[in-house]
Amino acid sequence: MADCFTKKKRSEIMSKIRNKETKIEKMVFKYLRENKVYFQKHYNWASGKPDIALPRKKKAVFIDGDFWHGRDYEKRKDSLPGCQKSTGFRRLRGM
């Protein structure tokens, strides 16, 4: 699929996307620490590198933001660039 952004613009957009230490992650980490739950952040030894790992319990937690779940997509879809209105993008957004 052709990109609807220039290489420079795509680079700028991607540089603003954070995959660690997001606001929601910090809130969850704080909650777990306050409740004395042993966990490890961004655990390398588990498949998919989960945001939170509870190795003693053999559990993993992935924290996905609103973007990946399509929050307010119906309100914002008309203001999105043409390439983001494609079928593939709607599929990613769960629409």
N, CA and C atoms as a LAMMPS dump frame, in Angstrom:
ITEM: TIMESTEP
0
ITEM: NUMBER OF ATOMS
285
ITEM: BOX BOUNDS ff ff ff
-5.0000000000000000e+02 5.0000000000000000e+02
-5.0000000000000000e+02 5.0000000000000000e+02
-5.0000000000000000e+02 5.0000000000000000e+02
ITEM: ATOMS id mol type element x y z
1 1 1 N 0.845 -1.184 0
2 1 2 C 0 0 0
3 1 3 C 0.887 1.243 0
4 2 1 N 0.575 2.18 -0.853
5 2 2 C 1.332 3.424 -0.927
6 2 3 C 1.013 4.294 0.29
7 3 1 N 2.022 4.99 0.764
8 3 2 C 1.847 5.87 1.92
9 3 3 C 1.303 7.212 1.443
10 4 1 N 0.35 7.764 2.167
11 4 2 C -0.231 9.044 1.761
12 4 3 C 0.577 10.228 2.289
13 5 1 N 1.597 9.957 3.101
14 5 2 C 2.452 11.017 3.63
15 5 3 C 3.81 10.966 2.945
16 6 1 N 4.481 12.108 2.937
17 6 2 C 5.851 12.116 2.421
18 6 3 C 6.74 11.39 3.429
19 7 1 N 7.922 11.029 2.978
20 7 2 C 8.853 10.319 3.853
21 7 3 C 9.185 11.16 5.088
22 8 1 N 9.384 12.449 4.884
23 8 2 C 9.724 13.361 5.986
24 8 3 C 8.562 13.461 6.989
25 9 1 N 7.342 13.617 6.47
26 9 2 C 6.165 13.738 7.335
27 9 3 C 5.933 12.443 8.106
28 10 1 N 6.073 11.279 7.437
29 10 2 C 5.899 9.99 8.101
30 10 3 C 6.931 9.838 9.224
31 11 1 N 8.163 10.255 8.983
32 11 2 C 9.215 10.184 9.993
33 11 3 C 8.86 11.049 11.203
34 12 1 N 8.332 12.237 10.949
35 12 2 C 7.921 13.137 12.035
36 12 3 C 6.791 12.512 12.863
37 13 1 N 5.806 11.938 12.192
38 13 2 C 4.675 11.306 12.879
39 13 3 C 5.157 10.141 13.734
40 14 1 N 5.977 9.285 13.149
41 14 2 C 6.437 8.088 13.86
42 14 3 C 7.349 8.44 15.033
43 15 1 N 8.091 9.539 14.935
44 15 2 C 8.989 9.925 16.026
45 15 3 C 8.222 10.355 17.274
46 16 1 N 6.963 10.73 17.108
47 16 2 C 6.149 11.169 18.249
48 16 3 C 5.425 10.025 18.941
49 17 1 N 5.471 8.845 18.359
50 17 2 C 4.797 7.693 18.944
51 17 3 C 5.721 7.04 19.954
52 18 1 N 5.261 6.908 21.165
53 18 2 C 6.061 6.306 22.232
54 18 3 C 5.553 4.903 22.506
55 19 1 N 6.484 3.99 22.72
56 19 2 C 6.07 2.628 23.022
57 19 3 C 6.394 2.238 24.45
58 20 1 N 7.043 3.118 25.192
59 20 2 C 7.355 2.85 26.598
60 20 3 C 7.05 4.086 27.421
61 21 1 N 6.749 3.84 28.696
62 21 2 C 6.522 4.925 29.659
63 21 3 C 5.408 5.874 29.22
64 22 1 N 4.331 5.329 28.712
65 22 2 C 3.178 6.162 28.373
66 22 3 C 2.462 6.55 29.662
67 23 1 N 1.565 7.496 29.571
68 23 2 C 0.864 7.984 30.756
69 23 3 C 0.083 6.864 31.451
70 24 1 N -0.612 6.06 30.678
71 24 2 C -1.403 4.98 31.28
72 24 3 C -0.494 3.931 31.911
73 25 1 N 0.643 3.645 31.283
74 25 2 C 1.587 2.696 31.878
75 25 3 C 2.077 3.205 33.226
76 26 1 N 2.427 4.476 33.284
77 26 2 C 2.914 5.05 34.539
78 26 3 C 1.864 4.942 35.631
79 27 1 N 0.596 5.16 35.271
80 27 2 C -0.485 5.052 36.261
81 27 3 C -0.602 3.619 36.777
82 28 1 N -0.522 2.649 35.883
83 28 2 C -0.629 1.241 36.278
84 28 3 C 0.575 0.842 37.119
85 29 1 N 1.776 1.254 36.72
86 29 2 C 2.978 0.925 37.489
87 29 3 C 2.864 1.478 38.908
88 30 1 N 2.4 2.718 39.013
89 30 2 C 2.253 3.347 40.328
90 30 3 C 1.265 2.568 41.191
91 31 1 N 0.14 2.197 40.598
92 31 2 C -0.877 1.432 41.333
93 31 3 C -0.297 0.109 41.834
94 32 1 N 0.42 -0.596 40.978
95 32 2 C 0.996 -1.881 41.37
96 32 3 C 2.027 -1.711 42.484
97 33 1 N 2.863 -0.675 42.38
98 33 2 C 3.852 -0.433 43.438
99 33 3 C 3.178 -0.109 44.761
100 34 1 N 2.146 0.741 44.712
101 34 2 C 1.431 1.111 45.943
102 34 3 C 0.796 -0.103 46.61
103 35 1 N 0.41 -1.089 45.812
104 35 2 C -0.216 -2.299 46.344
105 35 3 C 0.778 -3.451 46.52
106 36 1 N 2.059 -3.094 46.451
107 36 2 C 3.148 -4.04 46.705
108 36 3 C 3.075 -5.3 45.847
109 37 1 N 2.751 -5.096 44.583
110 37 2 C 2.697 -6.209 43.63
111 37 3 C 4.047 -6.263 42.92
112 38 1 N 4.691 -7.428 42.96
113 38 2 C 5.966 -7.597 42.27
114 38 3 C 5.698 -7.738 40.779
115 39 1 N 6.337 -6.888 39.975
116 39 2 C 6.179 -6.955 38.523
117 39 3 C 7.46 -6.484 37.858
118 40 1 N 7.581 -6.775 36.59
119 40 2 C 8.697 -6.28 35.797
120 40 3 C 8.146 -5.569 34.575
121 41 1 N 8.777 -4.435 34.258
122 41 2 C 8.347 -3.646 33.11
123 41 3 C 9.029 -4.129 31.844
124 42 1 N 8.29 -4.158 30.734
125 42 2 C 8.821 -4.458 29.409
126 42 3 C 9.723 -5.694 29.449
127 43 1 N 9.138 -6.769 29.868
128 43 2 C 9.805 -8.039 30.13
129 43 3 C 10.284 -8.692 28.842
130 44 1 N 11.602 -8.807 28.694
131 44 2 C 12.2 -9.33 27.457
132 44 3 C 12.052 -10.829 27.282
133 45 1 N 11.845 -11.561 28.348
134 45 2 C 11.871 -13.014 28.28
135 45 3 C 10.533 -13.625 27.885
136 46 1 N 9.502 -12.843 27.773
137 46 2 C 8.184 -13.353 27.373
138 46 3 C 7.915 -13.001 25.912
139 47 1 N 7.144 -13.804 25.271
140 47 2 C 6.789 -13.578 23.879
141 47 3 C 5.991 -12.282 23.738
142 48 1 N 6.383 -11.437 22.807
143 48 2 C 5.672 -10.19 22.56
144 48 3 C 6.125 -9.04 23.417
145 49 1 N 7.043 -9.265 24.343
146 49 2 C 7.566 -8.231 25.249
147 49 3 C 6.43 -7.442 25.919
148 50 1 N 5.742 -8.057 26.87
149 50 2 C 4.605 -7.395 27.518
150 50 3 C 5.027 -6.153 28.301
151 51 1 N 4.088 -5.231 28.469
152 51 2 C 4.355 -4.016 29.239
153 51 3 C 4.574 -4.338 30.711
154 52 1 N 3.828 -5.294 31.209
155 52 2 C 3.956 -5.715 32.605
156 52 3 C 4.009 -7.235 32.628
157 53 1 N 4.969 -7.743 33.38
158 53 2 C 5.054 -9.189 33.562
159 53 3 C 5.02 -9.488 35.052
160 54 1 N 4.261 -10.517 35.389
161 54 2 C 4.208 -11.022 36.761
162 54 3 C 4.828 -12.423 36.712
163 55 1 N 6.172 -12.491 36.716
164 55 2 C 6.841 -13.768 36.481
165 55 3 C 6.477 -14.859 37.488
166 56 1 N 6.263 -14.493 38.73
167 56 2 C 5.916 -15.504 39.737
168 56 3 C 4.55 -16.14 39.456
169 57 1 N 3.668 -15.368 38.858
170 57 2 C 2.318 -15.856 38.534
171 57 3 C 2.223 -16.363 37.091
172 58 1 N 3.294 -16.137 36.33
173 58 2 C 3.324 -16.488 34.907
174 58 3 C 2.192 -15.805 34.139
175 59 1 N 2.06 -14.498 34.388
176 59 2 C 1.047 -13.675 33.719
177 59 3 C 1.732 -12.509 33.02
178 60 1 N 1.139 -12.049 31.937
179 60 2 C 1.645 -10.896 31.201
180 60 3 C 0.488 -9.961 30.883
181 61 1 N 0.79 -8.661 30.866
182 61 2 C -0.228 -7.644 30.585
183 61 3 C 0.305 -6.721 29.494
184 62 1 N -0.507 -6.52 28.472
185 62 2 C -0.183 -5.571 27.417
186 62 3 C -1.117 -4.375 27.574
187 63 1 N -0.551 -3.184 27.604
188 63 2 C -1.352 -1.973 27.775
189 63 3 C -1.41 -1.263 26.431
190 64 1 N -2.578 -1.282 25.8
191 64 2 C -2.784 -0.613 24.516
192 64 3 C -3.586 0.662 24.747
193 65 1 N -3.19 1.71 24.082
194 65 2 C -3.883 2.978 24.23
195 65 3 C -5.179 3.035 23.449
196 66 1 N -5.876 4.14 23.595
197 66 2 C -7.155 4.357 22.924
198 66 3 C -7.041 4.307 21.408
199 67 1 N -5.917 4.745 20.879
200 67 2 C -5.748 4.787 19.426
201 67 3 C -5.997 3.416 18.817
202 68 1 N -5.442 2.373 19.409
203 68 2 C -5.538 1.036 18.837
204 68 3 C -6.923 0.427 18.994
205 69 1 N -7.759 1.029 19.821
206 69 2 C -9.099 0.499 20.028
207 69 3 C -10.183 1.36 19.382
208 70 1 N -9.757 2.357 18.626
209 70 2 C -10.699 3.133 17.828
210 70 3 C -11.539 4.137 18.601
211 71 1 N -11.017 4.648 19.697
212 71 2 C -11.779 5.629 20.471
213 71 3 C -12.074 6.859 19.606
214 72 1 N -13.307 7.272 19.61
215 72 2 C -13.777 8.451 18.877
216 72 3 C -13.52 8.362 17.369
217 73 1 N -13.373 7.152 16.846
218 73 2 C -13.097 7.002 15.413
219 73 3 C -14.231 7.584 14.575
220 74 1 N -15.461 7.311 14.958
221 74 2 C -16.6 7.807 14.175
222 74 3 C -16.611 9.328 14.11
223 75 1 N -16.21 9.996 15.186
224 75 2 C -16.18 11.46 15.201
225 75 3 C -15.033 12.003 14.364
226 76 1 N -13.896 11.295 14.368
227 76 2 C -12.689 11.809 13.739
228 76 3 C -12.436 11.295 12.336
229 77 1 N -13.182 10.319 11.869
230 77 2 C -12.842 9.681 10.59
231 77 3 C -12.875 10.637 9.402
232 78 1 N -13.711 11.653 9.433
233 78 2 C -13.78 12.592 8.305
234 78 3 C -12.576 13.518 8.242
235 79 1 N -11.884 13.709 9.36
236 79 2 C -10.714 14.589 9.374
237 79 3 C -9.407 13.835 9.146
238 80 1 N -9.48 12.507 9
239 80 2 C -8.271 11.708 8.777
240 80 3 C -7.824 11.813 7.326
241 81 1 N -6.502 11.684 7.073
242 81 2 C -6.025 11.67 5.688
243 81 3 C -6.636 10.504 4.929
244 82 1 N -6.679 10.604 3.62
245 82 2 C -7.319 9.596 2.775
246 82 3 C -6.843 8.18 3.01
247 83 1 N -5.538 7.994 3.216
248 83 2 C -5.017 6.63 3.367
249 83 3 C -5.505 5.987 4.658
250 84 1 N -5.854 6.757 5.649
251 84 2 C -6.298 6.182 6.902
252 84 3 C -7.781 5.84 6.89
253 85 1 N -8.46 6.144 5.811
254 85 2 C -9.86 5.768 5.676
255 85 3 C -9.994 4.439 4.94
256 86 1 N -8.853 3.861 4.586
257 86 2 C -8.868 2.624 3.81
258 86 3 C -9.423 1.461 4.625
259 87 1 N -9.752 0.395 3.941
260 87 2 C -10.307 -0.803 4.577
261 87 3 C -9.351 -1.367 5.617
262 88 1 N -8.062 -1.412 5.286
263 88 2 C -7.071 -1.966 6.211
264 88 3 C -7.008 -1.186 7.508
265 89 1 N -7.073 0.132 7.414
266 89 2 C -7.015 0.959 8.622
267 89 3 C -8.265 0.744 9.468
268 90 1 N -9.436 0.661 8.827
269 90 2 C -10.667 0.42 9.582
270 90 3 C -10.619 -0.935 10.259
271 91 1 N -10.024 -1.921 9.605
272 91 2 C -9.909 -3.257 10.177
273 91 3 C -9.043 -3.194 11.433
274 92 1 N -7.906 -2.467 11.357
275 92 2 C -7.033 -2.299 12.513
276 92 3 C -7.789 -1.645 13.659
277 93 1 N -8.61 -0.678 13.339
278 93 2 C -9.343 0.072 14.352
279 93 3 C -10.545 -0.691 14.881
280 94 1 N -10.823 -1.851 14.31
281 94 2 C -11.942 -2.66 14.789
282 94 3 C -13.287 -2.187 14.273
283 95 1 N -13.289 -1.463 13.174
284 95 2 C -14.536 -0.924 12.628
285 95 3 C -15.049 -1.821 11.532
